[in-house]
Amino acid sequence: MERAAVFDVDGTLVDTNHLHVVTWWEAFRQAGHEVPMHAVHRAVGLGSTDLIAHLLGDGRDRDQDSELSAAHTALYGQYFDRLPALPGAAELLRRLRGDGWAVVLATSASGAELGALRRAIDADDAITATASSDDVQEGKPAPEPVEHALELAGVPASRAVFVGDTVWDMRAGSKAGVRCVGVLCGGIPRADLEEAGAEAVYADPADLLARLAGSPLA
């Protein structure tokens, strides 16, 4: 395939951002940290260690990082059997695959969490490859997750589009040299996505699918 459509997953294809907000907030609360939910929301999309560092700072007790991450994983894991795909997610991936795009997921999820997300999307037949947190040294906003996705697809950055819902996605895609498309279903404002590098912004996968002909994925 000569073109790659790279997708973030949480908040882009599956409606999980606010579940992450609540479960991270509870993990911090259990550890004695008062972190406002709005701050957690803005950090969603970062890998666990980066999210903790972003919210608690470099002066935190780093020995607590693994406990916080484990607490979040346990709390979030309660939802694995009922994660909701966003409207049009599976249909969009299948349409793009049918149009000749290599569809690659680039996500900070891995293991059982990634499996639950893929079950929620229910479009494995349309997915060419997946770049997970296990495959990279640095997560978004570093470009490595997107660059690895392009390697898996065998496609140069000039022939790829990255779709995501956070500023971290847009920054990662921009640094990787790909065109970036934002979606609003993760709860981040349009202006923030555009400032971070989004060339076009849509409400959700269904909206992108409906307006595909005029999009960077045309």
N, C-alpha and C positions, 0 to 999 in steps of 0.2 A: 504494500500500500504506500502511496506517495504522500499522503497527508495524515497528520495526527491530530485528533481532538482529545486533549488532556483535561481530565475533570478532577477537581477536588470532590470530596464525598460528603463530609459532615456539613450541613447547612446549604449544600449545593444540589445534591441528589437525594439526600435523606434529611428529614426534619428533626435534627438532633441537637442543634446549638443550645436551645434553652434547657434541654436535659443535661447537657454538659455544664451549663451555668449553675443549675441547682445542685448537681452532684459535686462539682468543685467547691462551691460555696459551703456545702455541708462538710466536705473533707477538711477545708480550712477551719471551719467552726469547731470540729471535733479536736483539732490540733491546737486550739486556743487562739486562732487568728480571726480578726474581724475584717473581712474583705467584702466591700460592697458588690452586689450582684452586677451592677452596671459595669464595674471595672473588670469583673470576670468575663462578662460578655464580650468586651472589647479585646480580651486576650485569647478567646477561643479561636482555634486555628493554629496556634503555636503547639509544638510538641510539649509533653508534660514538664520536662525540666525547664524549658524556656518559658513556659507559662508561669511556673512557680517563681522563677527568677524575675520575670516581668512584674509580678504582683507583690512579691515580698522583698525584692531587692537583693543586692549582692551581700548585704550585711546579715542575711538570714542564717539560721542554723542549717547548713547544707546537709547535715546528717539526717535531717527530717524529710528531705525531698522524696526519698524512696517510700517512706510511710505515707506521705500525702498522696503520692501517685497511686499507691496500692489501695488507699481508702477510696479515691475517686474511681478506680477501676472496679472495685467491689460494689460501690453504690450505683455506678452506671450500668454494670452488668445485670442488674435487676430488670433492665428494660430490653435486654437483647432479643427477647422473643416477640416484641411488639414495636420495634422501631418503624416509624412510618416513612415510606418513600414520599418525596415531594411530587406534586402533580406533574405528569408528563415525563418523569425521569426515565423510565424504561423505554417509552416510546421514542424519546429523543435519541437515546443511545442506539436503538435499533435503526432508526431513520439514518443516522450518520453512518453507521456501519454499512447499511444498504447503499448509501451514496458513495462508498469507497473510502471512508475515513477509517484509520486505525484508532480505536477508542481505548484510551489508557487512563486508569485511575491513578491519581497521585495523592496519597493520604498519609496522615500521621498515625492512622490506626494500623493495628497489626493483630495477628493471632485470632482469638475468638471474637474480638470486636470487629475486625475486618470481615470475618465470616458472617457475622450478624448483619453488617451493613450490606454485604452483597446479597444476602437472602432478602433483605428489605427491598432492594432495587429490583431483584428478580429479572435480570437481563444478562446473565452470564454468557449467553450465546452471542451477545453483541460486544463483549469486552475482550480486547486483544491481549492486554497485560495489565498488571497492577504494580505500581511502585509504592511500597509501604515504608514505614519508619525503620523497619529492619534492614532496609537496603541502602540507607544513606547515613552519613556522618552528621550532617547538619540538616535540620528541618527548615520549613518556611519561617521567615522570609528569605532565607538563603535560596539560591537558585537550584541547588542540588536535586531536590525531589523532581522538579520539572525536567531538568537535564537528564536524570536517570530515566524518566518516562520516555523522553525522546530517543534515548539509546535503545530502550526496549522495543520501540516502534520502528527503529531504523530510519528515522526522519530528521532532517535538519530543522533548526529553529524557524527558519524562513518558511517552512511548510507546515507549521503547527499553530494551533490556537489553544489557549488555556482558559478554562471556565472555572470561576470560583466565587466565593461569597464574602471574603474578608480582605482587608487591606494587606494582610500577610500573603494571601494568594496573589494579589495583583503585583506586589513588590517582587515576589519570587518569579512570577512569569516575566515581568519586565526585565529583571536581571538576567534571565535565561534567554532573552531576546525574542520571545514569542509574542504574538498578538494576544491581548487579554480581554476577556468578556466577563462582566460581573453580573451576579444575580442578587436580588434584594431579599430573597427568602431566608437568608441567615440573619437578617435584622440590622445590617450595617447600611447607613445612609448612602444614597446614590453619589452625593458629592464626595464622600470619603473614598469610595471605590474609584471614581474618576480621577481624583487627585493622586491616588496610588498607582494609576496606570491603566484603568479600564477604558478600552476603546469604545465599548458599547455596554449598556446595562439593561437587563430584562427583569421582570418580576420574579420569574421562576422557570424551571425547565419547560413547562407547558407554554409559557409566553415566548420563550426562545424558539421552541418548535413551531409555533404558529407564525412567527416572523422570521423563520430561518432564511428565506430567500433574500432578505435584505440585511442579513447579519454577516459578521466576519466568517461564519461557517457555511456561507452559501456555496 
